[in-house]
Amino acid sequence: MVLGGGVILAAWLLPSATSDRTPPADRARASPGVPAQRIAARQDALVRDVEAAAARLRQHEPTRPGARRATRNPFRFREVPPEAAPASAAPLRPSREADEPPVAAAEPALRLIGVAERQAAGDPARIAILATPSDVHLAAPGDRVAGRFTVLAVLADAAELRDETTGAVVRLALPPQ
């Protein structure tokens, strides 16, 4: 135990006796012959040296490669200027059309994505490949698709369907490639 205590005491005293890592101000205070005015003068000289080095670095910053001021602040969203109202905005008059509800032509939720041919008894039959937002359908003439459309004809680059709710005939063409 005495040996362990001696080792600990030596380890505690040895670094402080051999280390030269104490700050200059502490070393200056530790020496009894250095007056406080000399210590302050050294610290002031050190501060002036650091300020001069910083000024030299600021002078060379614009000439260093890749040095440019950031034009964008990643911590702020883009500010949208308010839209200016037209100076001579005439008051809106209600029209006869405003009284009637708008009739929107309902586009079918179908797209023609391909046409396939199958040989049946020597007579080629075309099949339309139709896509809905959730499924893909293979339909021949006479087939009902998506519970609403009946396939009338399948051509080489298009398909004709009849909307059973409105009776309108819709022609879907293959997208251009």
C-alpha contacts under 8 A as a table, 3 or more apart, distances in Angstrom:
res1	aa1	res2	aa2	distance
1	M	4	G	5.04
1	M	5	G	6.17
2	V	5	G	5.11
2	V	6	G	6.12
3	L	6	G	5.06
3	L	7	V	6.26
4	G	7	V	5.13
4	G	8	I	6.27
5	G	8	I	5.16
5	G	9	L	6.14
6	G	9	L	5.09
6	G	10	A	6.09
7	V	10	A	5.10
7	V	11	A	6.08
8	I	11	A	5.08
8	I	12	W	6.17
9	L	12	W	5.10
9	L	13	L	6.20
10	A	13	L	5.17
10	A	14	L	5.68
11	A	14	L	5.39
11	A	15	P	6.96
12	W	15	P	6.61
12	W	16	S	7.41
13	L	16	S	5.63
13	L	17	A	6.29
14	L	17	A	5.25
14	L	18	T	6.20
15	P	18	T	5.29
15	P	19	S	5.38
16	S	19	S	5.37
19	S	22	T	7.40
22	T	26	D	6.39
22	T	27	R	6.46
23	P	26	D	5.32
23	P	27	R	6.36
24	P	27	R	5.04
24	P	28	A	6.04
25	A	28	A	5.05
25	A	29	R	6.18
25	A	39	I	6.79
25	A	43	Q	7.90
26	D	29	R	5.02
26	D	30	A	5.99
27	R	30	A	4.94
27	R	31	S	6.47
28	A	31	S	5.45
28	A	34	V	6.47
28	A	39	I	6.63
29	R	32	P	6.93
29	R	34	V	7.21
29	R	36	A	7.94
29	R	39	I	7.95
31	S	34	V	6.17
32	P	35	P	7.92
34	V	38	R	6.75
34	V	39	I	7.41
35	P	38	R	5.68
35	P	39	I	6.86
36	A	39	I	5.11
36	A	40	A	6.31
37	Q	40	A	5.11
37	Q	41	A	6.12
38	R	41	A	4.97
38	R	42	R	6.19
39	I	42	R	5.21
39	I	43	Q	6.28
40	A	43	Q	5.08
40	A	44	D	6.11
41	A	44	D	5.07
41	A	45	A	6.16
42	R	45	A	5.09
42	R	46	L	6.19
43	Q	46	L	5.04
43	Q	47	V	6.23
44	D	47	V	5.07
44	D	48	R	6.22
45	A	48	R	5.10
45	A	49	D	6.21
46	L	49	D	5.12
46	L	50	V	6.33
47	V	50	V	5.21
47	V	51	E	6.20
48	R	51	E	5.10
48	R	52	A	6.10
49	D	52	A	5.16
49	D	53	A	6.24
50	V	53	A	5.16
50	V	54	A	6.20
51	E	54	A	5.08
51	E	55	A	6.23
52	A	55	A	5.10
52	A	56	R	6.33
53	A	56	R	5.14
53	A	57	L	6.30
54	A	57	L	5.09
54	A	58	R	6.25
55	A	58	R	5.08
55	A	59	Q	6.36
56	R	59	Q	5.16
56	R	60	H	6.55
57	L	60	H	5.27
57	L	61	E	6.15
58	R	61	E	5.21
58	R	62	P	7.86
59	Q	62	P	7.10
60	H	63	T	5.53
60	H	64	R	6.54
61	E	64	R	5.45
61	E	67	A	6.77
62	P	67	A	5.83
62	P	68	R	7.13
63	T	67	A	7.06
64	R	67	A	5.65
70	A	73	N	7.38
73	N	76	R	5.74
74	P	77	F	7.54
85	A	89	A	7.72
86	P	89	A	5.44
94	P	98	A	6.32
95	S	98	A	5.34
95	S	99	D	7.28
96	R	99	D	5.60
96	R	100	E	7.26
97	E	100	E	5.42
97	E	101	P	7.97
98	A	101	P	7.17
108	P	111	R	7.99
109	A	132	T	5.80
109	A	133	P	6.99
110	L	130	L	6.26
110	L	131	A	5.56
110	L	132	T	4.90
110	L	133	P	7.71
111	R	130	L	5.50
111	R	131	A	5.18
111	R	132	T	6.65
111	R	172	L	6.77
112	L	115	V	7.94
112	L	128	A	7.00
112	L	129	I	6.01
112	L	130	L	4.65
112	L	131	A	6.43
112	L	158	A	7.38
112	L	159	A	7.33
112	L	172	L	5.93
112	L	173	A	6.26
112	L	174	L	5.61
112	L	175	P	7.68
113	I	129	I	5.75
113	I	130	L	5.83
113	I	131	A	6.62
113	I	174	L	6.05
113	I	175	P	7.19
114	G	128	A	6.26
114	G	129	I	4.93
114	G	130	L	7.19
114	G	174	L	6.58
115	V	126	R	6.66
115	V	127	I	5.71
115	V	128	A	4.75
115	V	129	I	5.72
115	V	154	V	7.72
115	V	155	L	7.98
115	V	156	A	6.75
115	V	157	D	7.08
115	V	158	A	7.92
116	A	126	R	5.60
116	A	127	I	5.09
116	A	128	A	6.49
116	A	129	I	7.34
117	E	124	P	6.14
117	E	125	A	5.52
117	E	126	R	4.37
117	E	127	I	6.03
118	R	124	P	5.63
118	R	125	A	5.40
118	R	126	R	6.43
118	R	127	I	7.66
119	Q	122	G	5.91
119	Q	123	D	5.94
119	Q	124	P	4.57
119	Q	125	A	6.28
120	A	123	D	5.46
120	A	124	P	6.01
120	A	125	A	6.69
125	A	140	A	7.80
126	R	140	A	6.61
126	R	154	V	5.94
126	R	155	L	7.27
126	R	156	A	7.85
127	I	138	L	6.31
127	I	139	A	5.47
127	I	140	A	4.71
127	I	141	P	7.66
127	I	154	V	6.50
128	A	137	H	7.95
128	A	138	L	5.73
128	A	139	A	5.20
128	A	140	A	6.28
128	A	154	V	6.12
128	A	159	A	6.68
129	I	136	V	7.03
129	I	137	H	5.80
129	I	138	L	4.78
129	I	139	A	6.57
130	L	136	V	5.73
130	L	137	H	5.06
130	L	138	L	6.36
130	L	139	A	7.48
131	A	134	S	7.76
131	A	135	D	5.96
131	A	136	V	4.41
131	A	137	H	6.18
132	T	135	D	5.19
132	T	136	V	6.13
132	T	137	H	7.87
137	H	145	V	7.16
139	A	143	D	5.72
139	A	144	R	7.57
139	A	145	V	7.14
139	A	151	V	7.01
140	A	143	D	5.68
140	A	151	V	6.66
140	A	153	A	7.75
140	A	154	V	7.11
141	P	150	T	7.76
141	P	151	V	4.87
141	P	152	L	5.16
141	P	153	A	5.24
141	P	154	V	6.55
142	G	150	T	6.11
142	G	151	V	5.28
142	G	152	L	6.01
143	D	150	T	5.70
143	D	151	V	5.56
144	R	147	G	6.27
144	R	148	R	7.01
144	R	149	F	5.58
144	R	150	T	4.37
144	R	151	V	6.36
145	V	148	R	6.28
145	V	149	F	5.16
145	V	150	T	6.13
145	V	151	V	7.40
146	A	149	F	6.46
148	R	163	D	5.99
148	R	164	E	5.56
148	R	165	T	6.73
149	F	161	L	5.99
149	F	162	R	5.44
149	F	163	D	4.70
149	F	164	E	5.79
150	T	161	L	5.43
150	T	162	R	5.24
150	T	163	D	6.75
150	T	164	E	7.07
151	V	154	V	7.55
151	V	159	A	7.39
151	V	160	E	6.13
151	V	161	L	4.45
151	V	162	R	6.54
152	L	159	A	7.66
152	L	160	E	5.42
152	L	161	L	5.28
152	L	162	R	6.72
153	A	159	A	5.78
153	A	160	E	5.22
153	A	161	L	7.20
154	V	158	A	6.28
154	V	159	A	4.46
154	V	160	E	6.47
155	L	158	A	5.09
155	L	159	A	5.75
157	D	173	A	5.99
157	D	174	L	5.59
158	A	171	R	6.82
158	A	172	L	5.49
158	A	173	A	4.16
158	A	174	L	5.86
159	A	171	R	5.78
159	A	172	L	5.29
159	A	173	A	6.49
160	E	169	V	6.79
160	E	170	V	5.73
160	E	171	R	4.49
160	E	172	L	6.34
161	L	169	V	5.67
161	L	170	V	5.16
161	L	171	R	6.32
161	L	172	L	7.85
162	R	167	G	6.09
162	R	168	A	5.70
162	R	169	V	4.38
162	R	170	V	6.01
163	D	166	T	5.71
163	D	167	G	5.14
163	D	168	A	5.35
163	D	169	V	6.24
163	D	170	V	7.15
164	E	167	G	5.16
164	E	168	A	7.60
